Amino acid sequence: MDLTLSPEETRFRDQLRAWLETHAPKNWEHRRDESIEQHFAFLRSWQKTLYDGGWVGISWPREYGGRGASLMQQVLFWQELARVNAPPMANVIGLGMVGPTIIAFGTGAQKARFLPGILSADEIWCQGFSEPNAGSDLAGLQSDGRLDGEDFVVNGQKVWTSYGWAADWCELVVRTDPTVPKHKGLTVMLVDMKSPGIEVRPLRQMTGEAEFTEVFFRDVRVPVENVVGKVNQGWDVSIGTLMHERGTLGAGMQVTYQRNIERLIALSRTIERGGRPAAEDPVVRQKLAQCYAEVQIMRANQMRAFSRISNSGVPGPEGSIQKIFWSELNQRLQQVAQELLGPYGQLDASDPRSIDHGAWSYGYLRSRGNTIEAGTSEIQRNIIGHFVLGLPRSY
Amino acid sequence: MDFGLNENQVILRDSAREFFAGECPMAFVRRAAESATACDLQLWTRLVAQGYTGIIVDEAHGGVGLGIVELVLLMEEAGRALLPGPLLATVAMAGAVLDGCANAAQKRTYLAPIAHGDARSTLAFVEPKSGWDRAALQLTAKNGRLSGEKLFVPDAGAADTIVVVGRDGVYVVDAHAPGVSITPMAGIDLTRKLYAVSLTDAAAEKLDAVAGLDRALDIATTALVAEMVGGMQRTLDITVDYAKTRKQFGKPIGSFQAVQHQCADMYLETESARSAVYYAAVALQEGAADASAAVSIAKLYASDACRTVGNRGIQIHGGMGFTWENDLHLYYRRAKASETMLGDATFHRERLAHAIIDER
């Protein structure tokens, strides 16, 4: 264990810092009020800027257009971006999940065709996994892919598809053999979202926005060469993708949470409770300290996990504790924010009295989805029970 | 930057695990629990032979000069085995304070014998109304002598020297000297005995550099958390084994999600406490700016987690978990005592709040 940076890591950090100094957008947060398309175009151009500077895909192998650096440098990258409050990148699904899946399971041709576009944000990705009748029981999905000459013909519906409204491509999992047990008849394929027969509909969530979409497939033709891994072995590929999701999605979160808890501490100095700053109230202090501690523990958990992945090369089922931790922590943190803000916590951005432009009422509602998306807390606990602790399957 | 263990650390951990598994099985723990001091002198000799009593003592004073991370790995394994007796008190509490506060001559007199295995020691801190709040301590020296009462002193019955934290300094007294009276307190933890130490005009040597006390207490706290993590891991292991074999409704109870999810939470809590204490250890070792905060974070999290892990473990065992015969209550008792030792979760949350709210 060593918290000090190696000479190489120091060089990396200093280089990145200097680059961010001149290139990172400043005072961009008001741009969240733009239309979702405008805002996304902004995030896309920011990722392109990072890409041109050689800062996307830090830990991806050089041969695939990455920087070939260590996972620890990837962690430093997130830290430095957070330090300057840089915007997120546009191609979240592509970078975090689809890319690593193609690197692990894809053909040479697929790697050459798709990885550069993921890094540069020239092609935005979504992930077609969940269906109306296949949520936690993902392997029970029914979207159907039937071989017809050189193509699979896909019919079915996907739901909760993040970035479906922006996506150029989709990592889609469909049933290609309905005659075998459910895990054994699935295939993962890469689908051009401009293919005839695809319809994307916004799915409005409880916050009022539509981050997610429903995607309908009607006789959509997907060339056989777009299959990732082998036909009917899509379950293993999907699990690989999901483990990346569990292992890596939280890494960006830690930075956001740190900023949120620092902001709550600052607010506690001006918000009054019983005629004095809330920062002096023992109960408030206990709650802020608990949240602060948990954010640091989330980071320590991630650092240990990254060290483990650095040694083994792949994220394991232990990633499920990261997913549980970040999702449940955010709900606790948002609740503490609500308690601190009192009645003002409920106001949204349209109210001039709202604090931080309604960020806390939005955060409270949005965090409600955290323990459901990317695998419910219940499914994560099943995974830990069976795959980590070796308990018998419960279903 | 790397958050994994290096090769030597893995070797140390594995050999400690093997050592405790062989020397400290549960039958031994139970015998020790029934003895007066829970300190077995033969085992102590073997701990000394392993170099464990000198783990963080430098080589000049007879130790092996390893770091806080190594101390943490050792204490985690000791906690897993529920090691009875004064290893924590001697090495991580008194030893760390002597290492941080004593001058060279005092180290030769008090620290070297600990490393060599010639002396056991402990730390006397809590007073009747102070809790673990250093600012509330009253005890002061008069003409180089101490009078007053210290409570909840771990393993004082097996100690040769006692390091006493007073209001105006840190002192060492001879446990067998006139004016030092040591009487047992009936604590919940059967494997770490607590004592009241009553001082009446007792001769005491003041340690040279009291400025080292904060860091020493942070080291002691980190070692304690590591021991708690070991206990949590063992509780989890015992519980998972039980859930795999105990059958109800014709199936192992571990196949029921209500049981699985409790086990998953035990795993999450144990791993998170482990991450927190490893981070605290390496932060202390490297003198990081956030080291003290990291120690409080580890202790506040582990104090709550060791209790909930114990609760879940016993709950999953059902009636079996409530029996004297089952080992879980021995861990549960240690967990409860460790929860408050060196400051409970509320104490450390306030200490952290001070650092992150008031000092910025």
Interface residues (C-beta under 8 A of the other chain):
Chain A: M1 D2 L3 T4 L5 S6 E9 M72 V75 L76 I265 S268 R269 A279 P282 R285 Q286 L288 A289 Q290 Y292 A293 E294 Q296 I297 A300 N301 M303 R304 F306 S307 R308 S310 N311 E318 S320 I321 I324 F325 E378 Q380 R381 N382 I384 G385 H386 V388 L389 G390 L391 P392 R393 S394
Chain B: M1 D2 F3 G4 L5 N6 Q9 V69 V240 A243 K244 K251 P252 G254 S255 F256 Q257 V259 Q260 H261 C263 A264 D265 Y267 L268 E271 S272 R274 S275 A276 Y278 Y279 A281 V282 A283 Q285 E286 A288 A293 A294 S296 I297 L300 Y301 T346 R349 E350 L352 A353 I356 I357 D358 R360
